[in-house]
Amino acid sequence: MNHKYEGSDERNFAIIKLYIMTLYNSTFENFNKSYIGSATMAIIGQSCLGAVAAMFILANGTSVTQMIQLGIIVFTNIIANTSILAQMSHKTVFNLIITSVFFSILFIIINNI
């Protein structure tokens, strides 16, 4: 059976993937151009976001699940900050900051429901 929209899901996925990679590359170029200022703002921003995530996690109690979540948030924030201080490659720093922000937002959403 030959449908008019056969393969449209794959095409849509490819378009979304292209958009995300374009956004990632352009954001990294901006980050790389002004690395010192961007890294400074990233430390402040992702540390504050991590603190908010920790607050939401601890607001739900202190069970083992919350402590694991808290450990993940603390670990990702420490790694992102340490990567900047250790002068790792700009791409590594950028990816670790994105990872830290992703986990912070994820745990804020999970613990706010």
N, C-alpha and C positions, 0 to 999 in steps of 0.2 A: 504494500500500500504506500503510495507516494503522497505525502501531505505537503501542503504549501509551506508550512512553518517547520518542517523537519530540519533539525539542526540549529534551530534558532536559539536554543539554550546554550549550545556551545559557542555560538557567535556572540551572544550576550555576555557570557563568561569571559570571552576573549576581549571584548570591549571594556568590561569592568577591570580586568587585569591590566590592560594597557593604560587605562586612566589612573589606576592606583600606582603603577610603576612610574608614570609621568609625574604624578604628584610627589612621589618619593624622591625621584631624581632631582626635580626642581627645588624641593625643600632642602635636600642635601647640598646642592650647589650654593644655596643661600647660607646655609649653616657653615659650609666650608670657607666661603668668601670672608665672612666676619667671624672666624672661629672663636677668638677670645671673648668677644661680647656674647656670642650665642652660647658658648659653654657656660659662661657666668650666669646668664639668664636661665639656662637649662638646670643648673644646680639649684637655683632658688625655686624655680617652678616645680620641678619633679620632686624636690624635697618637701615642699608644702603640700603637693598632691599626695605624696606618700604619708604625710602626717594626717591628712584628712582621712585617707583610707584606714590608717591605724585607728583613728578615733571611731569610725563606723564599725570596724571589726570588734573593738573592745566594748562598744555600746551594746553588742549582742551577747556579751558574757565572756567567760574565760575558759571555755571548754577546750578540749584538745583540737577540735576543728578550728576554732578561732586562733589558737596559738600557732597552728600550722600556717594559716593565712597570714598572721602577723609576721611570722618568720620569713615567709616568701616576700612580703612587702619590704621588710627591713633589709633582707639579702639583696633584692634587686636594686634598691636605692643605694646601698653601700657600694655595690659593684659599679653602678653608673657613676657615682661620685668619684670612686677610686680610679676608674678608667680615665677620667679627666685629669686627676692629679698625677697619675702615672704616665701621662702623655702618650697614651695609646694612639693608634691611627685615628684620624678624624671619622672615618667610616665606622670603625668599631665603637667609638664613643657615641656616635649618632644612633647606631642600632641598639646600644644598651640603654640609651635614654628613651627610645621608643618602647623598648621592652618594659622598662620601669613604669612609664606612663600607662601602657596597656594594662599591666597588672594592677596598678592603683585604681584605674577606672573600673576594671572588672570587679575588684573586691568592693569598691564603693557601691556599684550596682547590686551585686549579690547581697550585701549586708543592708541595703536600703529597702529591699523588697519586703 
